């Protein structure tokens, strides 16, 4: 029987004789993108009209724009920039080794052999530098330091009118920065000592840079600076003090560029994380705040102290070491949001410093220097009475080699410690009239004294060169954070001690 039904005669509904779908998604108006294509065409037409208008306004056609587009080069990506910098570093090392060998006029075969040896030597040198910077390889410098002669003492590099509170060095050891209680911030050259002063802006400019109005009885922002820190790339200098703000400066123009409010107490310490734009600030409000100087933004706050935060330090890893007046030293693991607490049993810790990622050293107000390891919560080695005074009590005054101290035991407080990064060389300062050099032999062997460097006054800040060839000291007549002692024979200055290495 013949089927007269057109649907059955044509096969199943929705299909033609060839078997293709009659109602496809491409033909369905619901799934079509005609409107989008029309919009794209409209946008193309508008852009062409804009180009014509620009050409008419410029007095010509669009050929000039085409030539400019051809002249524009693609931007350099971050990976390409890293490769370019790495190649430049390798080429500089090769050129330096070639100059040392002095083989430019030798035969070609010999040069080829030397080039291969030189490349392997450069690779080893780069690997060693990477291990030293990461803290996995400790440089041996302490045994190479020669005993300074009596005439080779500290030399005055920069003078301040009032007490020097903080000093810091740029990463290439060529520039230094110092601050004093009167708000003076100086930028000076290490070799020549030529100094340039940073100018504080007025209150109106400070408010435009983010500063808030003074609180309490204060009528204007205090210029008393207690802490300094410079970024690894040398672009930014951070300062903090009694006005409860962290101030950011441009080292190239020496101009104030930002003020970070947020602390409820004086800013007592600052440090940058190596190789990054993260800035850490410690304060009397018992907190540590994290800032991003590139974005000019606040990031986070770290809590855990029961008293004022006095000193802070940080290396390449996102770990912050800080001491407070609650007799504790804490290591904050920022990424893991955790912390390790190291406690001092009898005294208050005054200062601390990283030696590498696993060891650090601290100084306390009882004159002791402690060596710590990340595996133990107690000191692994203690040097007692590291800065003793050969004192004779006479009419209520302390005497040390004829120098009178209107104070008391504050002169023997270890007010500053510093380590040559990634090495076994460390230094400590107090108010007893000398800076002491130490050889850090590791957690198993402890700390060994090297040399005493005479220096009159309270040593409130120390900074080692990366090469270990010189040591900077900020000296003043009083302690950094108070007036518990006074030495009238001292001068407010930045002093430098040149070290001779074998």
N, C-alpha and C positions, 0 to 999 in steps of 0.2 A: 504494500500500500504506500502510495506516495505521500510524503510528509509535506503538507502545505504551510506548516507553521514556519514563519521566516526566522524565528529565533533558533528553533531546532535545526532548521535547514542550514543555517550558518554556523552550526556548532555551538559550543557553550557560550553563554552570554559574556560579553566583554572581550571576545577574541574575533579576529577577522580570519580570512582563509589562510593567510600565511602564518597564523598562530601568534602574531604580535599583539601586545596589549593595546587596546583602543584608548583606554583612559589611563595614561601614564602620569607619574608625578611631575614630570617635566612640563607636560601640557596643562596640568591642573593649575588654574589661576591662583589657588590658595598657596601653592608651593613655588610659584614663579617669582622671579626677582626683577620684574619689569620696572617696578617703581625705583628699585635701587639702581638699575642701569640708567634709567632716565635721570636720576639724581646725579649719577656720576657724569653723564653727558653734560648736565647743566653746570656741574662744577668745572668741567673741562672748558666749557664755553666761557664761564666767568673768568677763569684764570687767563684764557687767551685775551679776553677783552682788557683785563688788567695789564697784561704785558703790552698791549697796543697803546693803552693810555700812558703807561710809563714811558714807552718809546716816544710818544708825541710830546710828553712833558720834557723829556730830555733833548728833544730836537732831533731825533733820529729814530731808526727802526729798532728791531730787537736783536740785531747782530751783535751789538756791544754786550748785551746780557749773555748771549751764547758764548762769546769769547771769555767773559768773566767766569762762566760756569766751567769752561774747559780749563781755565787757569787754576781753579780751586782744587786743592789736593785733598784726598781723604784724610780724616783725622786719625791720629795715632792711637791705637788701642792700648789698654793697660799691659797686655801681654807683650806687645811689640816694644813698649817703653822699657819693660823689665829686661827683655832681650838686648836692647840697645845699650842699657846701662851695664849689663853683665859683660857684653863684648868690650865696652870701653875699659872696664876694670881689668879684664884679662890682657888687653893690649897694653895698658899702662904697666902692668907687672912684667910683661914680656920685654917692653922697652927698657925698663929699669934693670932687669937681669942682663940684657944685652949690653947696656952701658957698663955694668960692673965687669962683665967678662972681657969687654974690649976686643971683640972678634970681627969687627966690620970689614977688615981688609984680608980676611983669611979665604981659603979656597972654598968652592961651592959645595963639594962633598962634605967637607968638615963642617960647614955651616949647617947643612941638612942634619947631620948627626947632632950637632949642638942644639938645633931647633927642637928636635925630638926630646932631648934631655931637658931642655928648658921648659917645654910644655908639661912634662911630667913633674918638674919641680914647681911650676906655677900651680898645677892641680893640687899638689900636696900642700902648698902654702895656703891656697884658698880653703881647703878642707880644715887645716889647722886653725885658720881665722874663724871659720864657722863654729868649730868646736869650742874655741875660747870664748866667743861671744855668747854662745848658748850656755856656757857654764859647765860643760861636760869635760873640759880639759883645763887644768889649772896651770897657769904660767909660773915658772920659778924665777922670781925677781928678788926676793928677800936676801938670798945668799949672795947676790951680785952687788948689793948696795955697799959702797965703801963708807967707812967711817968719816964723817965730815971733819975737816980741820977746824981749829978754833976761829980762824978768820973767815971760814965759809959758813957763816951762820945765816939766819933769816935776814933778808933784805926788804926794805920798805918798797912796796910797789905802788900802792894807792893810799892816800890819806883821806880821812873823814873827820868832820867837825865833832860829831857825836859817836856814840858807841856803835861799832859794826855788829849787826845782828845776823847777817846771812851772806854767803858767797856761793857762787856756782860757776861751772865751766861749761863751755860749748863742747860738742862731741868731738871736734877736731883739735881741742886744746889750744886754740889760737886766741879766743876771746873769753873774757871773764866778766862777771857781774857781781856787784856788791850793793848792800843796802845798810842803812843806819837808822837810829831811832828818830832822827829829825825828818825822815821821809825821803832822804836823798837816795836815788838809785843811779848807780854809775855803770857805764859800759866801757871796758878798757881792754887794751891790747896786752897780752901776756909778755911779749918780748920787750916792748918799749915802755909800757906803763902809761901810755897816753890815754886819758879818760875823757869820756863825753857823758853829760848829764841828761837824764830823762826829765822832761818837764811835765808836771802834773797839770791837767786841765782844770778849769774852774768848775764850780758846782753845777752850773747849767749844762755843760758838756757831759759831765759825769752822769747826770740824770738821763740825758739823751742816749748814753751808752749802756743804760740799764741799772744804774745805781739808785738805791732807795734813799729817802731822807734819813738823817741820823736819828737814832732813838735815844730816849732818856734825856739826860742833861746836855748832851752834846748839841751844839748849834751848827757845826760843820763837820765834814768828813776828816777823820784823823789821818795824818800822813805817816804815822809811826808804822814802819815796815818790820815784820818779824820773820818773814820767810820769802825765799826766791826759788824759782825753778825754771830751767830753759828746756825747750823741746829738743828732740834728737836732731831734727833738721836745722835747728838754729833759727827758725823763723819767729817763734813766739817766746816771750818771757812772761812768766806769771809771778805776781807779788801778792802778799797778803799781810794783814796787820790788824790793828785795833779797830778799824772801821767795819769789821765783820764782812768785808767783801773780798772777793778774789778778782784782782785786776789783771787784764791781759794787755800786753804791749807788743808792738811790731818792732823787732830788733833792727830791721833795715831802715826804718824811718824814725825810730825811737818815739813813736806816738802811741797814745792810749787808744785802744780800739774796742774794749769791752769791759764791763764790770758785772760780775756774777754775784747777786745777792742770795741769801738763803741761810747762811750761818747765823746763829743766835749768840755767838760769842766770838772773841778775837780769833783770827786765823793764825795758827801757830806753826804750821808746817805744810809744805807743798812738794809734789814730785810728779814727773811725767813718766808714763810707761814707755820704755825704750822702743823706738821704731813706730810709734803710734801717736795719735792726737789726743789720747786720754790723759786727763789731768786729775790728780787726787789731792784733796785738801783736807787737813785735819784741823780741829778747832777746840776751843775751850768748852763748847757745847756738847762734848763727848761723842761727836759723830764725825764720820769721814764721808765726804761727798765726791761724786765722780762727775766730771764735765767733759764735753767734747769741744775742743777749741776750734776745730774746723767748722763745725755747725753752729758754734756759739750757743750750746744747749746744755741743760742739766740732764743727767742720765739716771743717777741712783744715789742712795744714801746707805751707808753701812753703819750699823749700831752694834753695841756690845761693851762699851767702856763705861765704868762707873765714875770716872773722873776725867780731867782734861787730857786731850791727846797732845803729846809733846813733839814727837818725831815720826816721820813716815818715810818709806823707801819702797822702790819698785824696780824690777828688772824687765826682761822681755816678756815673761809670762804674765798672765792676768792675775797676779798675786801681789797683795799689798802687805807690807810688814810695818807695824806701828807699835809704839810704846805709849803708856799713859801713866798718870800719877797714882793709879790704883794697883801698882806693883805687878802689872801684867804686860806681856808683849803678845800681840795677836797677829796671826797670819791669815788674812782673808783670801779665800779662793773665790774670786768674784764670779767666774763662770759657773761654778758648782753651787754657789750660794751657801757656802759653808766656811768655817773658820777653825783654826787651831789656837789654843790658849796656852801660853808659856808663862809660868809664874815665878817671880823672884821671892825668896822666902823672907828676907830680912830688910830689904831696902826698896826704895823707889827707883825705877829705871828712868834715866834721863835721855838716852839717845840709843839709836840702833842703826845698823847698816848691813846690807846683804854682802856676803863674800861671793857666793854663787847661789844656785837655786836650792841647794840642800843645806847650806851652812850660813850663819849670820852671827854677828858680834854685837854686844851691847855694853853700855857704861851706866853706872848707877851712882847715886849720891853718897854712898859710903866709900867711894874710891875704888871699887872693884870693876874689873872687866870680865865679861862672861862670854864664852863661846858656846853656841847652841847648834844642835842638829835637828833636822826636821822629824827625826824618829823618836826623840825624847822630849818630854815637857819640862825637864830640869836642865840646867847648864851641864854640858859635858866637861867643861874645864873652866876654872875660875882663877883669875889673877887678883889676889887680894892686895889692897893698898898700892894700886898701880901708880898713883901720883901722890906720894907721901911728901909731907913737909918736914924738914929738919927744924922743927919749931922749938922756940924757947918762949914761954909765956912771960911777958914783961909788961906790966901795967895794962893788962887786958888786950894786948896786941900780939899778933903772930909775926915772927921774924923768920925769913928764909934767906940766908946769905946776905944779910944786911938790908933786905927789902921789907918794908912794913906793910902789913895787910890790915886795914881797918875792916875787919870781918871776923870770921872764925873758920869753922871747918868747911865752909863753902869753897875755900880755895882748893881743896882736894877733891871736890866733886868732879867726876868725869863728865864734862859738859858736851863733848863731841867725839865721835869716832868716825873713821873713814877707812875704806878698803880700796885698793887698786883693783878694779873690776877684773874678775877671772884670774887673780894671782894670789900668791901667798903673802903679800905685803899689806900691812895695815898700820894705822896711826891713831893716836888718841891725844886729846887735849884737855887741860883743866886750868886752874888758876894758880898752880904751884910754881910757875916760871919755866916750864919746859913742855915740849911736845915729844912724845915717845913713839918710836917705830917698833913694830912687832912683826915677827915671822909666824904666820899661822900654819902650823904643821899638820892640821887635820884634827878630826874629833878624837882619834886614838892617842895623839901625842900632845895636843894642846897648843899653847901659845908661848913663844920664846921671845924675850926682849932683845932688841937689836941695838939701837942708839938713842941717846937723849939729845934733843935739839933745844938749846936755851931760847926762851922767848918769854918776855915779861908781859904779864897781863892775863886776863881771862880769855881763853881760846874757845870761842863760841861756835866756830864753824871751820871745817876742814874739807879740802878737795884735792884729790890725787889726779895727776895726768894719767891718761890711759897707758902711756909708755912707762910710767913710773919714774920719769926723769925730773920731776919737780913736785913739790907739795905746797899748796896755798893754805893760809890760815887767816881767819878773821879775828882780830884781837881788839879788846876793849877794856875799859877800866872796871866794868861791872858784868855780872852774869847776864845772859841773853834775856831771860824772862822775868827778871826781878832785880832787887838791889840788896841781896843778902851779903854782899861783900863789896869792897872797893879797894882798888890798887891805884894810888895816885901816881906811881912811877910809870904806869903803862900809858901807851899812846893809842888812840883809836885809828887803826890802819889795817890794810891788807898786806901781809908779808908773804914772801916767797922763799922757799928753800930749794936750791938746786941740788939734785942727787946725782952722784957719779956712779955709774954701773960698770961692772967688770965686763 
